[in-house]
């Protein structure tokens, strides 16, 4: 009954969003979405003529399926038809993600309350309640669904299914290939934890010092921070200091004994398995290169330069963007960091490396691009939260907060936003434009950033107070 209720609520919201707003320019597409729509229109022709470059190939599968389905049924590939067809495919991907989530819940033997909580954490967010229906030309929902499938097969280590899903995922998100190979070929032994009092270590302080310094060198040397105003440069400095505090904060909560874990990795890693993983990755990369067309515009230096444009504009802005996009799961991760890291260590080195990669990429890519890793992150969080008792009042409160943070209820379209998207001009600090731009750390204005930071801080304090209440009542272990 509870499952039917959750699915019904999700279905109603999705139905309303499908029939609601869409991108107000270019007949419902913008930026990369325009390219993806053309893939849906001309995939077979383009593959025969010139193909796509290496980066485009790793995101192309959802739109190739759109093209093939239209061609198979001889449907006219006009812009409105392609948008409607893409929405239908996105609904299928959402259903696939939901199916695999319930399979995961069954394997983890989650109580109904924790199952409901996980459903809220995974699906009650801006990504799936608003963004994907507002701009459906995106590979992110399929990446999310396949990531859910990877976690499902990893929990019981079904190697063949995990491997096949990872190969298919190569054409949806490169993160699916990397995470799949790590799960297949790195040891899954539980990492050792500290026994008794944890010894003091200067290593976290060293990382907290070196990481901001390295980013500062890149910022002023490669990303042209020196050409910006003094106020903007000061904000960059504060952003780098915030990263140092973030590193120290995570280190304080860390229960894993890395001095013992690293020798364990060396001991448990089998050379033959590692060689197979490297050969598999090299083989798949070779196939991608052979399938790709003109790659002259690609390069490591160019990628490094472009990925740093607009980053670290405000302290912790990438975390704010992640929270607005993926919802209340970010706040729960911070509040239950110690238990989260405990569960992370129990799943072994493959999961540690996968989420570390995601953590390193968060500041440099849009939050939506990390959709493939979100299921793994939230399932680990659920394993940590299932120790706690969640009553109906807690679930209702969490659901309300999740939908509130998602901002799916906030209308986006306006004449000013349409003009800005069409021309790229206009006042980006306008409130009408900021209702859309606040979801991107590179576009959010300072006043809106401060307001959202205050609101999320108050919500975090409220959730922390609730957590302390549980502890005082002895409900939590």
Residue, then its C-alpha position, 0 to 999 in steps of 0.5 A: x500500500x505504501x509503495x502504491x502511494x509513493x508511486x502514485x504521488x510521483x506519477x501525479x507530479x511527473x504528469x503535471x510537469x510533463x504538461x507544464x513548462x518547457x524551455x521557452x526558446x528553440x522549441x524546447x531545447x537549449x545548449x547541449x539539448x539542441x545537439x542531442x535533438x539533432x542526434x535524435x533526428x539524424x543519428x543514422x545519417x550522421x554516423x554514416x557521414x562523419x560520426x561523432x567525437x569521443x565525448x559525444x559518443x559517451x552520451x549518445x545512446x538515449x538519442x540514438x534510441x530516440x532516432x531508431x524508434x522514430x525510424x522504425x515506426x516512420x514517425x515524422x522527426x519534427x521538433x515537437x515530435x522529438x520532444x514528445x518522443x524523448x519524454x516517453x523515453x524518459x518515463x521508461x528510464x524513470x520506471x526502470x530506475x524505480x524498478x531497480x530501486x525496489x530490487x535493491x530495497x529487497x536485497x537490503x531487506x529495508x523496512x517500509x519506513x526506510x524504503x519510503x525514505x530512500x524513495x524520497x531521497x532518490x526521486x523527490x528532487x529537482x532532477x526528476x521532479x522538474x529538470x528532466x521534464x522542463x528540458x528532456x533532451x538529456x542523457x542523465x535519467x538513463x545514466x541514473x537508471x543504469x547506475x541504479x542497475x549497477x548498484x543492484x548487481x554489485x550488492x550480490x556481485x552478479x559479474x556478468x550483468x554488472x559487466x554488460x550494464x557497464x559496457x552499455x553505460x559507456x554510451x550514456x556516461x563515462x562514469x558508468x564504465x569507470x565505476x563498473x570496472x572498479x566494482x568488477x576488478x578491485x577487492x570488495x573487502x571491508x576496510x579496517x576501522x580504528x579500534x579505540x582512540x584514533x591516533x592524531x595525524x597531520x595528513x588531513x591538514x596536509x591535504x587541506x593545505x595542498x588542495x587549495x594551493x593547487x586550485x589557486x595555481x590553476x585559478x590564477x594561472x589557467x582560469x584567469x582569476x587575476x583579470x577579475x575584480x578585487x571582490x570576485x578574487x576575494x570570493x575565490x579565496x574564501x571558496x578555497x578556504x571553505x574547501x580546506x575546512x570541508x576536508x578537515x570536517x570530513x577527516x574528523x568524522x572519518x572512522x576508517x584506518x587508512x594506514x591499514x587499508x592501503x596495505x590491505x589494498x596491495x595485499x588483496x588486489x590480484x594482479x591478473x584481475x587488475x590486468x583484465x580490468x586495464x585491458x578491458x578499459x583499453x579495449x573499450x576505449x579503442x572501440x570508442x576511438x574507432x567509432x568516433x569521427x573528428x577528435x581534433x577539437x579535444x584535448x586534456x589542456x582544453x578540457x582542464x581550461x574549460x572545466x574551470x570556467x566560472x568555478x569557485x565563485x562563492x564559498x561552497x557554491x558547488x555544494x549548494x548547487x548539488x543540494x538544490x539539484x539532488x535534494x535533501x540527500x546532501x543534507x542527510x549525508x553531512x548530518x550522518x557523515x560518520x555512519x555514512x563513511x562507516x558504510x562506505x568502508x564496508x563496501x570496499x575500495x571499489x566504492x571508495x574510489x568511485x565516490x572519491x572520483x565523484x567528489x573530485x568532479x563535483x566542483x567542475x561539472x554540472x550536478x546533473x552530469x554525476x547522475x550515474x553515481x547518485x544511486x550508489x551514494x544514496x544507497x550507502x546513505x540508506x545503509x547508514x540511515x536504516x539503523x535509525x527509527x523513522x516514524x510516519x511523522x518523520x517521513x512526512x516531514x522529510x518529504x515536505x522538506x525534500x519537495x520544498x528544496x527541490x523547487x519543483x513548485x517554482x515557475x521558471x518561465x518569464x519574458x525576461x528568461x526567454x529573452x536571456x536564453x534567446x540572446x544571452x544578454x540581459x540582466x542575469x541578476x534579475x529575479x525572473x532569470x535567477x529562478x532558473x539560474x540559481x540551479x547553476x553555481x556558475x550563474x547564481x548571483x551573490x544575493x540569491x546565493x546568500x538567501x539560499x545558503x541561509x535557508x539551507x543552513x536553517x533546514x540543516x540546523x532543524x534536522x540536526x535538532x531532530x537528530x539530537x532528539x532521537x538520540x536523547x530518546x534512545x531511539x537511535x543506536 
